[in-house]
């Protein structure tokens, strides 16, 4: 089974580029399942019903979230009503969930969404390893051979530690949140695919999706102006995981495409 994981979609430009590119990538790679992190997909930060609809329309099976997911109160109802919209399980709330099971007919896929703790502003995240144990057990009880974990975290140490902890128990652990595609895609000793971060989908002329002048003023002058997503040439980043029938990862490939080019960069 081939599964695509797409990095954090940033704002309306990221949504539009996803609508254009995801069908192309699904066909190019023969992907049978798609996970997209959408926690930055709304222009006002977080995720909205409109941006979620655009991501599903592009071809996502599951939309995962992160520390910004709960910022938009208008999205709370959608988190409860859609089984395929996730928020990190270890961010405790009275709505939403961090786990789903997707029946694709010839196979079922479990998706787990977790959040890191270190340097994660406003996340109030609890222990991610105990949450992982609970949800992996649930996936096994649900009969899922294919289990994918989106770990939305800042610290690379947390990401690698969780992947090693789950090695052999899940198909893949991929990191989101930092918006920078890392060069460490690998298959761990017991067959779990891992990459520290799968990057972002949105404007390349930016600081991780945000207009560069806003970030520069913040860093230089402590100017706390509201973030605005940048526009211009877009990129799409992610990772392709290929598993065998046991659910173990057998091939892994990260990728980055830039608007105006058909070749990976």
Short mmCIF file of the C-alpha atoms (twelve columns), coordinates in Angstrom:
data_MODEL
# 
_entry.id   MODEL 
# 
loop_
_atom_site.group_PDB 
_atom_site.id 
_atom_site.type_symbol 
_atom_site.label_atom_id 
_atom_site.label_alt_id 
_atom_site.label_comp_id 
_atom_site.label_asym_id 
_atom_site.label_seq_id 
_atom_site.Cartn_x 
_atom_site.Cartn_y 
_atom_site.Cartn_z 
_atom_site.pdbx_PDB_model_num 
ATOM 1   C CA . UNK A 1   0.000   0.000  0.000   1 
ATOM 2   C CA . UNK A 2   1.262   3.464  -0.897  1 
ATOM 3   C CA . UNK A 3   0.411   6.394  1.363   1 
ATOM 4   C CA . UNK A 4   1.137   10.084 0.865   1 
ATOM 5   C CA . UNK A 5   1.669   12.500 3.741   1 
ATOM 6   C CA . UNK A 6   1.550   16.201 2.808   1 
ATOM 7   C CA . UNK A 7   3.161   18.932 4.927   1 
ATOM 8   C CA . UNK A 8   1.331   21.801 6.652   1 
ATOM 9   C CA . UNK A 9   -0.917  23.639 4.194   1 
ATOM 10  C CA . UNK A 10  -0.476  27.400 4.690   1 
ATOM 11  C CA . UNK A 11  -3.333  29.757 3.929   1 
ATOM 12  C CA . UNK A 12  -5.479  30.103 0.827   1 
ATOM 13  C CA . UNK A 13  -2.519  29.992 -1.568  1 
ATOM 14  C CA . UNK A 14  -1.442  26.673 -0.057  1 
ATOM 15  C CA . UNK A 15  -4.991  25.320 -0.400  1 
ATOM 16  C CA . UNK A 16  -5.170  26.348 -4.052  1 
ATOM 17  C CA . UNK A 17  -1.800  24.791 -4.845  1 
ATOM 18  C CA . UNK A 18  -2.828  21.600 -3.069  1 
ATOM 19  C CA . UNK A 19  -5.979  21.466 -5.220  1 
ATOM 20  C CA . UNK A 20  -3.753  21.661 -8.287  1 
ATOM 21  C CA . UNK A 21  -0.928  19.344 -7.250  1 
ATOM 22  C CA . UNK A 22  -2.359  16.612 -5.050  1 
ATOM 23  C CA . UNK A 23  -4.259  14.839 -7.853  1 
ATOM 24  C CA . UNK A 24  -1.077  14.981 -9.944  1 
ATOM 25  C CA . UNK A 25  1.038   13.474 -7.159  1 
ATOM 26  C CA . UNK A 26  -1.509  10.769 -6.343  1 
ATOM 27  C CA . UNK A 27  -1.417  9.674  -9.974  1 
ATOM 28  C CA . UNK A 28  2.354   10.033 -10.304 1 
ATOM 29  C CA . UNK A 29  3.104   7.912  -7.237  1 
ATOM 30  C CA . UNK A 30  0.117   5.555  -7.398  1 
ATOM 31  C CA . UNK A 31  -0.906  6.627  -3.901  1 
ATOM 32  C CA . UNK A 32  -3.894  4.825  -2.406  1 
ATOM 33  C CA . UNK A 33  -4.199  6.890  0.761   1 
ATOM 34  C CA . UNK A 34  -3.513  10.546 1.601   1 
ATOM 35  C CA . UNK A 35  -2.991  12.377 4.904   1 
ATOM 36  C CA . UNK A 36  -2.722  16.177 4.846   1 
ATOM 37  C CA . UNK A 37  -1.840  18.411 7.768   1 
ATOM 38  C CA . UNK A 38  -4.236  21.363 7.573   1 
ATOM 39  C CA . UNK A 39  -3.762  23.191 10.861  1 
ATOM 40  C CA . UNK A 40  -2.539  26.413 9.167   1 
ATOM 41  C CA . UNK A 41  -4.835  26.295 6.163   1 
ATOM 42  C CA . UNK A 42  -7.131  29.183 7.111   1 
ATOM 43  C CA . UNK A 43  -5.972  32.735 6.345   1 
ATOM 44  C CA . UNK A 44  -6.844  33.777 9.904   1 
ATOM 45  C CA . UNK A 45  -4.669  30.975 11.357  1 
ATOM 46  C CA . UNK A 46  -5.828  27.533 12.354  1 
ATOM 47  C CA . UNK A 47  -8.265  25.658 10.163  1 
ATOM 48  C CA . UNK A 48  -11.794 26.491 9.036   1 
ATOM 49  C CA . UNK A 49  -14.678 24.532 7.501   1 
ATOM 50  C CA . UNK A 50  -13.881 26.188 4.139   1 
ATOM 51  C CA . UNK A 51  -10.174 25.307 4.149   1 
ATOM 52  C CA . UNK A 52  -10.967 21.760 5.302   1 
ATOM 53  C CA . UNK A 53  -13.443 21.389 2.413   1 
ATOM 54  C CA . UNK A 54  -10.736 22.509 -0.027  1 
ATOM 55  C CA . UNK A 55  -8.263  19.970 1.345   1 
ATOM 56  C CA . UNK A 56  -10.786 17.139 1.110   1 
ATOM 57  C CA . UNK A 57  -11.711 18.284 -2.403  1 
ATOM 58  C CA . UNK A 58  -8.029  18.036 -3.377  1 
ATOM 59  C CA . UNK A 59  -8.061  14.340 -2.465  1 
ATOM 60  C CA . UNK A 60  -7.170  14.003 1.219   1 
ATOM 61  C CA . UNK A 61  -8.566  11.005 3.090   1 
ATOM 62  C CA . UNK A 62  -7.688  12.437 6.508   1 
ATOM 63  C CA . UNK A 63  -6.814  15.948 7.705   1 
ATOM 64  C CA . UNK A 64  -4.579  16.162 10.742  1 
ATOM 65  C CA . UNK A 65  -4.026  19.141 13.024  1 
ATOM 66  C CA . UNK A 66  -1.662  20.658 15.548  1 
ATOM 67  C CA . UNK A 67  -1.279  23.333 18.181  1 
ATOM 68  C CA . UNK A 68  -3.287  25.901 16.148  1 
ATOM 69  C CA . UNK A 69  -6.236  23.640 15.358  1 
ATOM 70  C CA . UNK A 70  -8.345  24.771 18.297  1 
ATOM 71  C CA . UNK A 71  -7.902  28.507 17.660  1 
ATOM 72  C CA . UNK A 72  -10.929 28.781 15.386  1 
ATOM 73  C CA . UNK A 73  -14.048 28.205 17.478  1 
ATOM 74  C CA . UNK A 74  -16.147 28.021 14.309  1 
ATOM 75  C CA . UNK A 75  -14.317 24.773 13.548  1 
ATOM 76  C CA . UNK A 76  -15.216 22.934 16.757  1 
ATOM 77  C CA . UNK A 77  -18.458 21.520 15.373  1 
ATOM 78  C CA . UNK A 78  -16.666 20.167 12.301  1 
ATOM 79  C CA . UNK A 79  -14.121 18.412 14.504  1 
ATOM 80  C CA . UNK A 80  -16.974 16.602 16.200  1 
ATOM 81  C CA . UNK A 81  -19.045 15.848 13.134  1 
ATOM 82  C CA . UNK A 82  -16.394 14.607 10.671  1 
ATOM 83  C CA . UNK A 83  -14.657 11.327 11.535  1 
ATOM 84  C CA . UNK A 84  -11.728 12.228 9.288   1 
ATOM 85  C CA . UNK A 85  -10.809 15.595 10.826  1 
ATOM 86  C CA . UNK A 86  -8.285  15.169 13.629  1 
ATOM 87  C CA . UNK A 87  -6.695  17.234 16.359  1 
ATOM 88  C CA . UNK A 88  -3.769  16.049 18.524  1 
ATOM 89  C CA . UNK A 89  -5.143  13.469 20.929  1 
ATOM 90  C CA . UNK A 90  -2.965  14.603 23.832  1 
ATOM 91  C CA . UNK A 91  -4.325  18.171 23.706  1 
ATOM 92  C CA . UNK A 92  -7.319  17.613 25.926  1 
ATOM 93  C CA . UNK A 93  -10.618 19.155 24.859  1 
ATOM 94  C CA . UNK A 94  -14.309 18.351 25.039  1 
ATOM 95  C CA . UNK A 95  -14.575 17.996 21.273  1 
ATOM 96  C CA . UNK A 96  -12.692 16.358 18.445  1 
ATOM 97  C CA . UNK A 97  -10.409 13.346 18.514  1 
ATOM 98  C CA . UNK A 98  -6.880  12.284 17.647  1 
ATOM 99  C CA . UNK A 99  -7.655  8.962  15.992  1 
ATOM 100 C CA . UNK A 100 -9.626  7.667  13.057  1 
ATOM 101 C CA . UNK A 101 -10.005 4.422  11.142  1 
ATOM 102 C CA . UNK A 102 -10.557 4.661  7.390   1 
ATOM 103 C CA . UNK A 103 -12.110 1.720  5.558   1 
ATOM 104 C CA . UNK A 104 -10.825 1.708  1.968   1 
ATOM 105 C CA . UNK A 105 -12.538 -1.552 1.062   1 
ATOM 106 C CA . UNK A 106 -9.568  -3.824 0.472   1 
ATOM 107 C CA . UNK A 107 -7.742  -2.423 3.501   1 
ATOM 108 C CA . UNK A 108 -8.212  -0.213 6.571   1 
ATOM 109 C CA . UNK A 109 -5.878  2.545  7.738   1 
ATOM 110 C CA . UNK A 110 -5.605  4.017  11.226  1 
ATOM 111 C CA . UNK A 111 -4.340  7.591  11.575  1 
ATOM 112 C CA . UNK A 112 -3.083  8.990  14.880  1 
ATOM 113 C CA . UNK A 113 -2.461  12.684 15.565  1 
ATOM 114 C CA . UNK A 114 -0.250  13.748 18.475  1 
ATOM 115 C CA . UNK A 115 1.433   16.965 19.641  1 
ATOM 116 C CA . UNK A 116 4.861   17.543 21.156  1 
ATOM 117 C CA . UNK A 117 5.518   19.392 24.389  1 
ATOM 118 C CA . UNK A 118 8.830   21.259 24.077  1 
ATOM 119 C CA . UNK A 119 8.500   24.852 22.754  1 
ATOM 120 C CA . UNK A 120 4.897   24.225 21.696  1 
ATOM 121 C CA . UNK A 121 3.195   27.540 22.430  1 
ATOM 122 C CA . UNK A 122 -0.357  27.292 23.829  1 
ATOM 123 C CA . UNK A 123 -0.626  23.588 23.182  1 
ATOM 124 C CA . UNK A 124 -1.072  22.421 26.818  1 
ATOM 125 C CA . UNK A 125 -0.179  18.977 25.535  1 
ATOM 126 C CA . UNK A 126 -0.035  16.007 27.875  1 
ATOM 127 C CA . UNK A 127 2.257   12.969 27.653  1 
ATOM 128 C CA . UNK A 128 2.383   11.929 23.989  1 
ATOM 129 C CA . UNK A 129 3.880   8.491  24.599  1 
ATOM 130 C CA . UNK A 130 1.034   7.312  26.810  1 
ATOM 131 C CA . UNK A 131 -1.450  8.687  24.274  1 
ATOM 132 C CA . UNK A 132 0.430   6.834  21.538  1 
ATOM 133 C CA . UNK A 133 0.252   3.566  23.485  1 
ATOM 134 C CA . UNK A 134 -3.480  3.912  23.946  1 
ATOM 135 C CA . UNK A 135 -4.213  4.756  20.315  1 
ATOM 136 C CA . UNK A 136 -1.916  2.103  18.823  1 
ATOM 137 C CA . UNK A 137 -3.682  -0.475 20.992  1 
ATOM 138 C CA . UNK A 138 -7.026  0.838  19.734  1 
ATOM 139 C CA . UNK A 139 -5.848  0.579  16.127  1 
ATOM 140 C CA . UNK A 140 -4.742  -3.012 16.690  1 
ATOM 141 C CA . UNK A 141 -8.095  -3.849 18.264  1 
ATOM 142 C CA . UNK A 142 -9.800  -2.275 15.233  1 
ATOM 143 C CA . UNK A 143 -7.831  -4.637 13.005  1 
ATOM 144 C CA . UNK A 144 -5.777  -1.965 11.213  1 
ATOM 145 C CA . UNK A 145 -2.596  -3.290 9.629   1 
ATOM 146 C CA . UNK A 146 -1.579  0.162  8.428   1 
ATOM 147 C CA . UNK A 147 -1.046  2.750  11.178  1 
ATOM 148 C CA . UNK A 148 0.311   6.250  10.503  1 
ATOM 149 C CA . UNK A 149 1.253   8.838  13.124  1 
ATOM 150 C CA . UNK A 150 1.396   12.585 12.463  1 
ATOM 151 C CA . UNK A 151 3.507   13.932 15.322  1 
ATOM 152 C CA . UNK A 152 3.151   17.715 15.357  1 
ATOM 153 C CA . UNK A 153 6.186   18.843 17.331  1 
ATOM 154 C CA . UNK A 154 9.000   21.380 17.463  1 
ATOM 155 C CA . UNK A 155 11.754  19.321 19.061  1 
ATOM 156 C CA . UNK A 156 13.534  16.897 16.744  1 
ATOM 157 C CA . UNK A 157 14.518  14.822 19.774  1 
ATOM 158 C CA . UNK A 158 10.864  14.228 20.667  1 
ATOM 159 C CA . UNK A 159 10.102  13.162 17.114  1 
ATOM 160 C CA . UNK A 160 12.943  10.653 16.859  1 
ATOM 161 C CA . UNK A 161 12.288  9.304  20.356  1 
ATOM 162 C CA . UNK A 162 8.616   8.632  19.598  1 
ATOM 163 C CA . UNK A 163 9.497   6.973  16.301  1 
ATOM 164 C CA . UNK A 164 11.982  4.648  17.996  1 
ATOM 165 C CA . UNK A 165 9.463   3.935  20.747  1 
ATOM 166 C CA . UNK A 166 6.852   2.915  18.153  1 
ATOM 167 C CA . UNK A 167 9.270   1.142  15.803  1 
ATOM 168 C CA . UNK A 168 7.684   -2.100 14.652  1 
ATOM 169 C CA . UNK A 169 4.269   -1.146 16.030  1 
ATOM 170 C CA . UNK A 170 3.187   1.374  13.362  1 
ATOM 171 C CA . UNK A 171 3.763   1.775  9.629   1 
ATOM 172 C CA . UNK A 172 5.230   5.274  9.846   1 
ATOM 173 C CA . UNK A 173 5.812   8.278  12.086  1 
ATOM 174 C CA . UNK A 174 6.168   11.606 10.301  1 
ATOM 175 C CA . UNK A 175 6.784   14.998 11.844  1 
ATOM 176 C CA . UNK A 176 4.930   18.210 11.082  1 
ATOM 177 C CA . UNK A 177 4.921   21.780 12.497  1 
ATOM 178 C CA . UNK A 178 8.367   23.167 11.632  1 
ATOM 179 C CA . UNK A 179 7.468   23.559 7.911   1 
ATOM 180 C CA . UNK A 180 10.976  22.576 6.782   1 
ATOM 181 C CA . UNK A 181 11.437  19.316 4.866   1 
ATOM 182 C CA . UNK A 182 14.217  17.320 6.516   1 
ATOM 183 C CA . UNK A 183 16.719  15.056 4.763   1 
ATOM 184 C CA . UNK A 184 16.468  12.065 7.106   1 
ATOM 185 C CA . UNK A 185 13.720  9.867  5.619   1 
ATOM 186 C CA . UNK A 186 14.554  6.354  6.797   1 
ATOM 187 C CA . UNK A 187 13.184  2.947  7.684   1 
ATOM 188 C CA . UNK A 188 13.920  2.054  11.290  1 
ATOM 189 C CA . UNK A 189 15.240  -1.329 12.408  1 
ATOM 190 C CA . UNK A 190 11.841  -2.933 13.013  1 
ATOM 191 C CA . UNK A 191 10.143  -1.617 9.889   1 
ATOM 192 C CA . UNK A 192 8.643   1.755  10.783  1 
ATOM 193 C CA . UNK A 193 9.145   4.596  8.308   1 
ATOM 194 C CA . UNK A 194 10.294  7.879  9.826   1 
ATOM 195 C CA . UNK A 195 11.037  11.445 8.803   1 
ATOM 196 C CA . UNK A 196 11.563  14.338 11.223  1 
ATOM 197 C CA . UNK A 197 9.460   16.823 9.239   1 
ATOM 198 C CA . UNK A 198 7.584   16.640 5.945   1 
ATOM 199 C CA . UNK A 199 7.723   20.390 5.265   1 
ATOM 200 C CA . UNK A 200 4.901   22.649 4.101   1 
ATOM 201 C CA . UNK A 201 2.589   23.525 1.224   1 
ATOM 202 C CA . UNK A 202 2.421   27.246 0.456   1 
ATOM 203 C CA . UNK A 203 4.502   30.231 -0.579  1 
ATOM 204 C CA . UNK A 204 8.226   29.593 -0.936  1 
ATOM 205 C CA . UNK A 205 8.958   33.345 -0.700  1 
ATOM 206 C CA . UNK A 206 8.253   33.410 3.021   1 
ATOM 207 C CA . UNK A 207 9.443   32.468 6.480   1 
ATOM 208 C CA . UNK A 208 7.743   29.093 6.910   1 
ATOM 209 C CA . UNK A 209 4.706   30.410 5.061   1 
ATOM 210 C CA . UNK A 210 4.430   33.842 6.710   1 
ATOM 211 C CA . UNK A 211 5.339   37.150 5.024   1 
ATOM 212 C CA . UNK A 212 9.058   37.601 5.624   1 
ATOM 213 C CA . UNK A 213 8.899   41.304 6.609   1 
ATOM 214 C CA . UNK A 214 6.524   40.486 9.478   1 
ATOM 215 C CA . UNK A 215 8.893   37.872 10.871  1 
ATOM 216 C CA . UNK A 216 11.977  40.067 10.389  1 
ATOM 217 C CA . UNK A 217 10.333  42.982 12.250  1 
ATOM 218 C CA . UNK A 218 9.294   40.623 15.026  1 
ATOM 219 C CA . UNK A 219 12.823  39.299 15.443  1 
ATOM 220 C CA . UNK A 220 14.578  42.660 15.070  1 
ATOM 221 C CA . UNK A 221 12.182  45.090 16.754  1 
ATOM 222 C CA . UNK A 222 9.924   42.855 18.831  1 
ATOM 223 C CA . UNK A 223 7.073   44.026 16.603  1 
ATOM 224 C CA . UNK A 224 4.154   41.707 17.365  1 
ATOM 225 C CA . UNK A 225 2.119   42.389 14.231  1 
ATOM 226 C CA . UNK A 226 -0.388  39.730 13.262  1 
ATOM 227 C CA . UNK A 227 0.951   36.969 11.043  1 
ATOM 228 C CA . UNK A 228 -0.118  37.052 7.403   1 
ATOM 229 C CA . UNK A 229 0.563   34.277 4.936   1 
ATOM 230 C CA . UNK A 230 2.753   35.139 1.979   1 
ATOM 231 C CA . UNK A 231 1.899   34.718 -1.704  1 
ATOM 232 C CA . UNK A 232 3.964   34.000 -4.800  1 
ATOM 233 C CA . UNK A 233 5.475   30.784 -6.116  1 
ATOM 234 C CA . UNK A 234 4.291   27.842 -4.057  1 
ATOM 235 C CA . UNK A 235 5.925   24.617 -2.988  1 
ATOM 236 C CA . UNK A 236 4.435   21.314 -1.915  1 
ATOM 237 C CA . UNK A 237 6.384   18.982 0.346   1 
ATOM 238 C CA . UNK A 238 5.690   15.564 1.765   1 
ATOM 239 C CA . UNK A 239 6.650   11.934 1.947   1 
ATOM 240 C CA . UNK A 240 5.577   8.739  0.202   1 
ATOM 241 C CA . UNK A 241 5.476   5.583  2.311   1 
ATOM 242 C CA . UNK A 242 5.187   2.154  0.687   1 
ATOM 243 C CA . UNK A 243 4.254   -0.727 2.983   1 
ATOM 244 C CA . UNK A 244 4.045   -4.477 2.617   1 
ATOM 245 C CA . UNK A 245 0.979   -6.513 3.522   1 
ATOM 246 C CA . UNK A 246 2.050   -6.711 7.162   1 
ATOM 247 C CA . UNK A 247 1.940   -2.934 7.437   1 
ATOM 248 C CA . UNK A 248 5.693   -2.470 7.701   1 
ATOM 249 C CA . UNK A 249 7.355   0.252  5.636   1 
ATOM 250 C CA . UNK A 250 9.480   -1.073 2.788   1 
ATOM 251 C CA . UNK A 251 10.202  2.103  0.815   1 
ATOM 252 C CA . UNK A 252 10.181  5.768  1.749   1 
ATOM 253 C CA . UNK A 253 10.727  8.897  -0.348  1 
ATOM 254 C CA . UNK A 254 10.469  12.536 0.641   1 
ATOM 255 C CA . UNK A 255 9.722   15.126 -2.054  1 
ATOM 256 C CA . UNK A 256 9.461   18.835 -2.748  1 
ATOM 257 C CA . UNK A 257 7.978   20.395 -5.872  1 
ATOM 258 C CA . UNK A 258 7.956   24.070 -6.780  1 
ATOM 259 C CA . UNK A 259 5.345   25.849 -8.847  1 
ATOM 260 C CA . UNK A 260 6.340   26.032 -12.495 1 
ATOM 261 C CA . UNK A 261 8.435   22.865 -12.450 1 
ATOM 262 C CA . UNK A 262 7.532   19.220 -12.941 1 
ATOM 263 C CA . UNK A 263 10.758  18.015 -11.369 1 
ATOM 264 C CA . UNK A 264 11.522  17.410 -7.727  1 
ATOM 265 C CA . UNK A 265 13.865  19.907 -6.081  1 
# 
